[in-house]
Structure formats: structure tokens, C-alpha cells
């Protein structure tokens, strides 16, 4: 301390508890805007309130200014501060009502304004002509403050969407929804500083640091910065995306369990992008950063998610005569796509709050928004209403959840026949984790009206009319096409009294042969001679085929009013090598009526194979700071030997860094047993995550909830 001060006590533990930041630190002052914090000043001489004045300065950024809210001059009495008339984001200070002033000790309450830019501040004090530095603090958004633009009135939701460090991210397909635990870890060591560094590395800051820091008062602006900085496409953002090819110079996207691992690695690499990620990883990191900075956030998965390359609000899918997809357009339907929703007001759209609430944000680099790879915030209410004229990126997200799908058959002569249109295929089982539990919460109705309803079709037409003058269905030359015969694709379809359906014969487990039946039924009293072409493809989750596994063609007679069952078997020896880089298997059947060749029936199904089970068990109980053990069991149920086996164990509040255990190989019908010791560093319910990797099965996930108690001596 200097000549003015003996000591400054920021009362970090008490203040941080009151500001819900004590999970980050109790040794460093971290507060939320719109809420006061207390501090004690011990001065070198007694303070005389009748004649002495305290003039404080709070400043953030390299070039702080009162006129843009990055610097505030305030005091006791406040009239002595001599602020600029155009000063923004004004801080306040007052003596604590209950404070007892003895000698030179002063107890004060300081309040950052509700519109203060978030970030790291320096605080100084001037008494007379002498100025002293008091220290630094961090100011975050405040979802507990009703005047903050991220205010969330429901405390249970605040606990879930701001405070919860563990979550569930949904993957798989609409037929098989798989929830995988994810460690957000937003309050772990170093994460806050990494998030603040992220803001200072963004391209807008590099162009104009003063304007960028001033704009950090607005969660709309901050969320767009985060969306851009999570991916590496325009800068050295956190994560580089890769969806195919060689991953050997980085880490497979499926390996990740935790945002913390990636953020720490980014910092350790001097903020050079980490390799590699895909949509759920981008979303997991973005959720961590948003929650850390105080913006309520949740991860959302959209199954059968459309990628509409030309924003026509239709997805054109082309197939050859055997049902195999051909690369005619960039349009595709992903098995699933993952983004986040952030909670904030949207005064930039309307003054009445119509579009306040959940906003879609997507850090996966798909298309540019205002010249940068980012997406959102787009109001969920605007997507529901088809308000495609609103910012940001509403048309793109509307297509993801509600585009119409048009199926084409490309014949041998190159001509295209429109096989089907499907207004119900896109945007299924839109899912997020429930508040207070690990159950799945279906939020599809917040994005779209009931499929096939008059309201849903009305909104679709309205959305097309706002920004687009293209026909709803057009071929590759842009001309309207005449719809042909056929059934809509899916698990089950029918057309002209012929129904098709895939039936599982056995559990679809990775490592086993896949066994299905194609069931056909003719209910109109007509016997048909059919040509049946069945194709099996290994598919990336983005809806792009990686390889054709097998094809077969059959000539069959479908008797009138009878069932026809055609067995389909896909040996593990045929599909196994493709599954390390693929997410699912697509089985397609193209059935042609030989007597009436214009009658073509199409059926397909996405098969997501279940991973073999992995057991994770806590041995005994878990206490803060005391050694405990977890046991992991995995059995090789195949006839092949697993090589290069590796187990990774992690979890916020449980491990500071991941624990890795290796096993050279695991023979058929043998069991691997791993024990891992650790000492939890946070109390409460924590999620321990495991990832088992090998030459044959990539990244089998497991988890268990560990309820960490205070130290045994403290709990008695």
C-alpha cells in the first residue's frame, strides 16, 4: 500500500458468495453488474466525512473513456466526482448503513451499473490530490438482477443454465437418441481468464479495442464474438473443425468429454487452435464460455437437421437407381446438429420484448454471418413464427428445423425424376437436458408448430415469402418440376396401397452382425412383380456418405393381401472398419413395380449402433480432498482382439487434469479392469466421465454421479 492506504479488503469470500462466483474463486473479487459489493479501506489518517472526499475510478480496456462506459468516476459524495455530462455506465459508492467507523476504517458498498461492460477492471481511489490503486476485479453479466438484459426470473433455471458445470449432449438419430455426459466446467481454475482472453483476441477488438470493450455491455454483441471465437476459421479461435480425412495430427472429435480440456490446451498452445472438433464439441465449449461470463445457456440438438446451401428452404436429395445418394448438391440432412441457446433481451428488434428469451447461437463454422463464421443470436420465437427478415441468421436456422425435403432419382440417362416431397422429415426431437435432472426435454414445439398442421404450413409459406422468390420445389436448373410417384423416406412408408417397413431382428449392437427384415405388404388385391434394390452405406453424422458397404438386388413377387419379408444381413466384417469415422449406417430400399415402372417406392432408415456397455463404479464414499477410488470394467464381447486400449478419466471438481490408463490389448471374451485414484477438490454432485478407446471401438463413453461430501472431520 502507498501513503494513502494501510490496507484494502475486498472481502472476496463474502462478496463472491453473494454474487454466485465463489465456485470460481474466493481469493479474487468477481462480481456481477447491477449488484453491490462491500469493501473496507484502512486509511493512513482518520476520514472526516464533513470535509473529506473519496473519488473512485473504475476502468476497463486499454483506452478507457467515460463517454463509452469503459471508465467511471464516482465518489462520496458523488457530486464531487465531476463526471462528464455524457458519461455512460456510471458506478456508485456509499457508506454501508450498518458500518461502524472506528478511527480510519471505512466500510463501503460499491455498485457496478447494470449496463457496465463485462471484463477485468482496475479500481483506484483519490483523496485530495493523491491517488492510490485499490486493485482489480472482474465484472460479469447478472442473471439474478431484474434490470440486467440476461435476467432469468426462475431460480431453478438459473441453477441449471448458469451454475451447473455438468450436462448432457444428445447425439445419434431420430430413431435412437443417445445422451452423452459433458463436462462444461465453467468454474474450473483458469477458465474465467481464458474466456476473458478470448474476448481480447477477437477480430473486432484488433480493429478497434475501445469500441469492442465498450460493446461488451451487450450480451447480443458478446455472444456473437464468442460464436466466432470458438471456431478457428477466421482467426486463431479455440477449435479447428474437421469432418473427414486424417485426424492423426490432432484429437478425434469423439474423444472429447470436457470443455475444460480444450480450453486449457488452447491456452497452453499460446492460443493456437486445438485440433479437432465437430458440432457438439463447438456447442459444449460455447455453453461453458457463456455460463462462465454469466449468460444463461443450454445445449440443443436438432435431429434430421437440414443444411440448406442456397437458403431456398428446401433440401434436394439425389439418388441413383439403386438408392445410393449422389453428390448433386451441397444440400444435406445431418443425422443431428448441435447448437446452443442463450437467454437475453432483444431490444434491437422490438421495444415490447416480443423476441426476448432464448436465442439460437451456433459456433460450428458452416456459413458466414456479416462476413464471419458465426451464427446468431436468432430468437427462437422468430424461428417459430417464420420471421426470416429478422437478425441474426434466422433464415438459416429456420431451414435447419423446417425445410421441405425433395427426393430425386437420377436415371441412367441423367434425367431426374422427382420421387417424393416430404414436409415432415426435417427438425425432429429437438432436445435439451431437463432442468434439475438428466432426462431429455423435447423442445420441438418452441421451434415449429405441429408437423403437417395448417399453422405449420402457413408459417412455412410466410417464411418463404419474406425473403425468397424461388419456387418451393425446383430442379437443378431452377425450373419447377412435376412430382412423381413414390413414398416418403423414413422408417415406414406407403404409396398406392403398398407399405414398406424395416424390422429389427436383433439388438443393433456395434460388434455384432446387423440383422433386419424389409417388410412389404400389398393391401389392394393386386399381385405385383417387384424389382428390389437394397444398398447399405456408412454415413457421417452430417448426412454425407463415407462408403458403400454392400448392395444387393432381388426379383420378388408380392402376393395380393399378403406380406413379403426380405432378410437383410450386414456382417460386422463388412461395416466394422468404417465405423471409426462414421456415425451411422443408412439402409435404403428402392422398390420398382415391374409392370408399372413409373411406380417407384423408396424407404430408408438410419441405424445407430449401440456401443458395448462400460461399468463405472465408485468404491466407497467421496470426501473433499481425500483419496477415493473409481473402478471401470469393460468386456470384449466380440471374436476379435482389441489393441491399443486407452482409458481416459475426467470430471470437474474431481480431477485437475485427466488421468490416462493404457492396456496393450484385450482378447475376446476377456474383461479389462481399471482402478483410478483421485481426491475431489469441490463438494456436491459431480459427474465422473470415462472414455474407452481401442483399435476396433472408438471412444466408448461411460459416467457416474459422485456426491462429494465435506471432509469427514467437518461432516461429523
N, C-alpha and C positions, 0 to 999 in steps of 0.2 A: 504494500500500500504506500501511497505518497503522503505529502504533508497534510492533505485534507482529511484522509481517512485512516482509521486504525484497522477497520475490518468491514467487509460486506458479507452478509449471509443471505444467499438466495433461497434458503430453506428448500432445497431441491426435493428432498424426500416428501415433505408435506405438500408442496406445490404440485409436484408431478403426480402424486396420488389423486389430488383434486382435479387435475387436468387429464386423467386417464393416460398418462405417459410413463408411469413408473415401471411398466414392463420393458420399456426401452432403457431407462436408466434412473437411478436415484441419486446419482452423483453430479448430474449435469442438468441445468434448468431447461426443460422442454415444456412449452405451454401452448394453449390453444387460443386463437384470437376470439375477441368478444368476451373474455373471461379474465378476471383479475388474478394476480398472484402477489404474494406478500414477500417483503424483503426487509432486512434490518441493516441500518447504517450506524456504525460506530464512528463518530467524528472526533477529530483531534481537540475540538473545543465545543462547549455547550451550544446548542442551537436555540436561538431566540426567535420564536415564530412571529413576534411583533415587528421585527425588522430584517430578519434573515430571509433569504430566498433560495429555494432549490430549483435549479434549471437542469432538466434532463434532456439528453438527446439519444434517440433510438435510430439506428441506421442499418440498412442492408444494401448489399451490392457495392460495386466499385465506385460508382458515381451517385451517391445518394442525394436526393433532392426532395424538398418539402412539396413541391408542386406536383410530383408524380407519386407521392405516398411512400417513397423509399427512405425518407428521413422525417422524423417528427421531433419538434422541440416543444416540450411541455414542462410544467412545473408546479410548485406550491409556493405562492398562489399561482394559478395558471395564467393570470393576467400578466405576470412578469416574463412570460416566455417569449413575447414579441414574435409571434408566428407570422409567416407570410399569409396574406389575405386569401390566397388561392391554395393554401395547404390542404393536402388530402391525407386520409388515413391518420387522423390525429390521436395520439396516445393520451392517457390521463393518469394522474397520480394524486393520491390523497393520503393523509394520515389514517392509520387504522383506527376505527372508532373505539376499539377495546384496548388500544395500545397504551402502555404506561411509559411515559418518558422520564427516564431517570438519568440525570447528568446529560451526557452527549448521545445516548442511544435513541434511535428513531425507528419506529415500525411503520412501514408504508405499504399501501396497495397500489400496484401499477397495473394498468389495463390496456392491452393492445386492442385497437379498434377491430370491429367485425369485418372491415374491408381491408385489413392490413395484408400486404403481400406475404406469402409464406416464405420461410427460409431462415438463415442464420443472421442474427442481429448483434451489433455491439451496442452497449449501453454505457453512457458516460454522465457525469454529474458536474455541474458548475455551481460553485458557491462564491459569490463575489466575482473576482476576476480569475479565480483559479479553477481549473477543470481537471477532473480525475476520471480515469477509466474504471468502470464498475465490473466489467466482464462481458461475457457473451451469453446468448440464449438462442433457442430455436423456437419459432412460431409456426404452428400447424393450423390446418383447417379445423373447424369445431362443429361436428355434427350434433353436439349436445346444446348448442346455442341457437335459439329460435330465430335470431336475426342473421345467422350465417347462411350463405347460399347453399351449403351442403347439409343443413339441419334435417335430421331424421327423428320424428317425434316418438317412435316406438323404441323403448329401451332394449327389448329382446332383439330387435333387428339391428340396433347399434352394436350389441354384443356380438352378433353373428357377422355383420358386414364390415365392422371396423376392428374389433378386438380379437376375433377368432384367428388363431395362427394356423389352424389345420382346416382342410376342406376336402371336398370330393369333386373330381372332374370326370364327366361322363364321356365314354367313347363307345365304339362298337358299331352297331347298326340299329335301324328301327325295329328289327326283329330280335336283336339281342343287345340290350343296353347294359353296358359294363361300367360300373362306378369304380374309379381308382382313387385312392387317397393321395392327397397332395399337401406338401408342407409349404405354406406361404411364408411363415417365419418372419413376418414384418417387424417384429420387435427384437430380433436377434442382434447380437453385437455387430456393429459396423454397418448394418443395413440402412439406418437413417442417413448416415453420412454418404453412403453410396447413392441413395436416392437424391440427396441434395447436389451431389457432384453431377449426377445425370442431368439435372436442370441446367447446370453451368456448361455442359458440353453440347447442348443442343444448338442447332444451326442458327436459330433466331437470336440467341444470346451472342453468338460470334458476330452477327451482323450489327446488332445494336444492344449492348449489355444493359444500358439504362432502361430502355423500353421493355426489354424482356423481363427484367426483375420487377418492374412496376406492374406488368401484366400478370404476375403471379398471385395477384389478389383474386383472380377469376378462375374457378375450377374448370370452366369451359376451355380456357387457354391452356391451363396446366395439363389437363387430360389429353389435349391434342399433342402437346410436347412429349408427354410420356408415351403415347401411342407411336410416335415417330421414333423415339429413342430406344424402345425395346428391340426393334429390328435394326439391322445394320445396313440397309440398302442405300440410305442417303448419307451415312456418317459412320462413325465407329460405335454404333449402338450396341446394346448388350449382347444380342444373339443373332447369329447368322442362320438363315433358313436354308434347308436342303431337303428335297422331296424324293430324289432318286440319285443313283450313281454311287460313288465311292465315299464312304464316311470314315475311312481309316485314319485321316489326319485330324479327326475330332472325336466327338462322342455321339453315339446314336441318339436321336431324339427320344426313343423309347426307354433309354437308360435313366433319364432324369426322374426324380421323385420330389425335388425341392427347388424352390426359387432361390433359397439362400445359397446353395452350392454354386449356382450360376452367377449370382451377383458377386459373391466373394471371388470367384475365378476371374470375372471381368475386372475387378479391382486389382487382383494380383497380376494380371496381364497388362497393367498400366492402361486399362480401359480400352483394350483392343477386343474386338468382338469374339465371343465364345462360339465354338462350333459343336453341335448344330441343334436347331430346333424346328419344330413344326407347330401347328396352330395351338394345341393345348399347352405347349410349353410357353409360347408367347403370352397366352392368356393368363397362365399361372403367375408368371413374373409380373405382368401388368397389374394383376389383382394385388399382389404383395406391395408394389410401389404405391398404388392408390390408397390402400389401407394405411400404410405407413405414414403418408402425408395427411391423412385424415378425411379422405373422400370415401364414403361408403361404397363398397364394390362387391360384386359377386361374379362368378364364372358361369357362363351359359353355353350349353351345347345344343346345336340345331342339327337334327338328323335329316338325311336326304337334303343337304344344303346345296343350293344352286350356285354355280359360278357363271354369271351372265356376262360374257366377254364384251358384248356390244350394247349392254343395257337396253335390250329390246323387251325385257320382261318375259321372254320365252327362252327355253333351253332346247336346242336342236341336237338330237342324238341320232347318229347314223350307224347302221349295221349292214354287214354283208348278208348274203342269203343263208348263211349258217348261224346267224345271230351274233357274230363276233363284232364288237364295236370297232369302227374305223375312225381315224383322226381327221374328220372332215371340217370340224370347227374347234375353237378353243372352249366352247361351252362344255360344262360338265356338271355332274351332280355328285358331290362328295358324300361318302357314307355318313360323315358328320363333319361339322366345323365348329370350332370353339372360339368364343369372344368373351368380353366382359360387359357388364352393365355398371355404370357409375351413377350415383344418386346426386342430383344437383338441380338448381333452378335454371330456367332458360329465359331470362328477361330479354335476351337478344331476339327472341321470336315473337313473344306476346307479353303484354303487361299484366294480363289476367291470370297467368300461371297455368294456362292450358297445357303446355308441354313440359311442365316441371316434373321431376321424378326420375325414373330410370332412363338412362341414355346408353345406347349401344356404342361401344368403343372396341376397335379391333387393331391389334398391333401386328398381326400377320401381314407381311408385305404382299398384297395382291394387286391393288390398283392405287394410283396416286390421288391424293386429295389436296387441291391447291398446290400441285407440283411436288408433293412429298408423299412417301409411302406411309400412310396413316389412314385411319378411318374413324369418323365420328368426332364428337358425340352426336348421335342421331336419336331423337326422342322415340321411345317405344310407342308412345301414343300416336306419333306421326306415322309410323310404320303400320300400325293397326288401321288408321284412317286413310291410308294411301296418299298422304300429303307429301308427294315426291318432290315438290318445289322447295321444301324447307332444307336448311343446312343442319348438320353436315352429313352428306353421303346417304341420305335416305333412300334414293332410288336403288343404289347398290344393295343395301340391306333388305329392302322390300323384295328384290328379286331372289335373294338367298332364301327367304321364307315363303314366298308366294308366287314365284314364276310358274308359268304353264310349261309342261314338257311335251315336246313334239317328237315322235319316233318316226324314223325314215328307214326303209330298206333300200340299199343300193344294189341294183341288179347287175348281172354280168356285163350288160352293155353300158353301164354307167348311169343309167336313168335312175331316178329316185321316186319311190312310191311312199306316200305318207301312210304309215301303218296305223298310227293312233295319236290321239291327243289326250293328255292327262292333266287335268286342272287340280288334282288332289295329291300328286306324288311328292311335291316339294314342301319342306317345312314340317317335319314330323317330330313329335315327342320332344319339343323344346324344353330343356331340362336344366335345373339348378338344384343345389343342395337345399334341403329344408332348413328353416330357422330352428336351431336347437337340437337337431338330430341329423343323422347321416342318411336319412331317407331321401328319395328323389322327389322333387317338386316339379310337376309339369306346368309350365307357364305358357303353353302354346296359345291359349286364348288371349293373352296380353299382346300377342303379335298379329293375330289374324282371327277373323270371325270363323264360325264353324264351316268346315270344308263343304263345298257344294251348296251352301245356303245362298239365298238371294242376296243377302247383305255382303257376303264374301265376294260374289261375282260383281256386285255393284262397286265395291271398293277397288277391285282389280281394274275394271274399266275406267274408273275415275283416275287411278294412278297412271294408267297408260295415257289418258287424255291430258294430264297436266304437263308432261314433259316430252311426250313421244308422239310422232305421227306415223309410225310404222304399223303395218297390219299385225294383228295378234299372231298370225301364223304365216310364215313365208318361207320359201325355199332359199337355197344359197344364192340365187340371183335376185332375191328381193321381191319375187312375184308371188302373189297369193296362189296357194296350191289347193288342190281338191283332196279332201280327206278320203283315205282308202279304207279297206276293211281291216279288221284285226281287233285284238283286245288290248286293254291297257296292261302294261307290265306290272309285275308285283308278285306276291306270294300266290295269289289266286286270281284267275280272270275268266271271263266267259264272253262269248260272242256267237250269235245265231244258234243258241241252244247247245253249244259245245263249251264245256267247262274244263279248265286245266288247273292242276294244283300239285305242288311239291309236298311230299310227306317224308318226315324223318323216320328212318328205320331204327337208328340207334343214336345215342348221345353224341353230339358233334364235338369230339374232344381232339385237340391237337395231339398228334402221335398215332391216332387210330385211323383206319380207313373210313372215309365218309360214305355213308350209305343212305340213299334217298330212293323214293319212288316218284315217277311222274304219273299222276292220275288224270285220265281223260274220261269224260262222260258225254254221251250224246243223248239228249232228252227229247228230241223232236220226231222220233220214229224213223230216222233215216240212217242207213248204214253208210259209212264213209271209208274210202281208201285214203290213207294218210301217209305223207312223207314227213318224217320226224327227224330234225337235226338238233343234236344236243352239243353244246360247247361249254367248256369249263375254263375260266380264266382266273389267274391270280391278279388281284386288284389292289392298287394303292388306295388309301382312305380318301384320296382326292377324287376318286371316281375314274382314274386313268388305269387302263390295263397294263400290267407289267409283263405278262407272258400268257400264252395259251397252253394250258395243262394237257387237255385232251379234247378230241372231237369224236363224235360217232353219228352215224346216220342209219335210220331204220325205216322199213316199209311195213306198216301195220294196218289192220282192218279194225275200225271202231264200230262194233255192232250197235244196232239201234237199241236205245234204252238200257245199255249195259256199260259197265266200267272197263277201262283198259288200264292196266298197271305196267309201267315200263321201269325196270330197275336201273339205277344209276350208281355206279361204284367208282370212287376216286381214291386210289391207293395212296397211303402216306408216302410211298416211294416216289409217286408222281408229283405230289404237291409240296412235300416237306421242304425241299431245297428253296422254294420260292417264298416261304412264309417268314423268313428272317427279315425280308424287305417289304413284305406286303401285309395288309391289314385284314383281307377277307378273300373269299372265293366266290366268284359270280358264276352261277349255273344258269344257262339260257336255253330255252327250247323254242324253236321255230317250227310250227306245225302247218303244213300246207294240205288243203283238200285237193287231191289229185284230179278229181272230176270237175272241180271248180277252182282252178289255181288262183283266182283273184281273192279267194278266202284264205287269208293267212292269219294264224294265231300266234301270238308272242307271249311268252311267260319267262320271267327271270326272278332269281332270288339271290340275295347277298348272304353268304354263310360266314359268320364269325365264329371261329373255333374257340372253345373254352380251353384255357390253359390248365395243365395238371395242378392239383391243389398243393399249396405250401402251408405248413403249420408254423405259427409264430406264438410262443407262449412265454409269459413272464414267470420266472422261477421265484416264488415267494412274493414279497411286497417291495414297493419302491419308496424310498425316503430321500428327501433333499440332501444332496451332497454325499450320500452314502452308496457304496458299491452294491449293485444289483446285477442280475443276470437274466438274459433272454435266451431261449432255446428255439432254433429254427430247424425244421425237419422237411426234407424233400425226397420223394421216392421216384426212381426211374421206372416207370411202368411200361416202357417200350422194349423192343428187342434190340435196340441199338445202344452203343456206349456213348455217354456224354463226355466230351473233352473240354478242357479249358474252363472248368466251372469256377464261377466267381460270385460271391455273395457280398452285397453292399447294404449296410445298415445305417439309418439316419433318423433324425427327428428333432425338431425344435424343442428346446427345453430339456432334451435328453443327451444330445451329443453336440459338442462344439464343432467337430468335424466328423466326416463319415468314417465308419470302420469297414475295412475290406478284408474278407477271408477268401482264400483260394483253395481249390481242390483240383488235382491233375485230371482225374476222370471219375465217372460214376457208371458202373457197369449195370446191365439190365437187371431189373428186379432187386436192386440194391438201394439202400437209403443213405442219404447224406445227413449228418447231424452236426450243426454248428452251435457253439455257445459264444455269446458276446457279453462281456462285462462293461458296465458304464455307471456313471454317477450323475443322476439328474441335477440340473442347475436351476430348474424352475418348478414350482409346485403347481398342482392342478392336473386336469386330464390332458394328457399329451398323446400324440399318435406316433408310434414307432413304425418305421417303414423299412421293408426289405425288398431287394431286387436280386433275383437269381438269374444269372446269365450263363450260357454254355454254347457249345458249337452247334447244338441242334435246336434248343429253345432259347429265344432271346427275351430277356427281361420279364420273367415271371414275377408278378408283384404279390406281396403279402403285407399285412399290417396287424397291429393290435393296439388297443387303447390302454395306456398305462396311467393310473391315477397316482400321481406323485404326492406323497404326504410331507408335511414339515418334518424336520429332523426328529427322530424317535424321542429324544430327550425333551423337545419342545412340545410334542403332541401329547405327552403324558400329563 
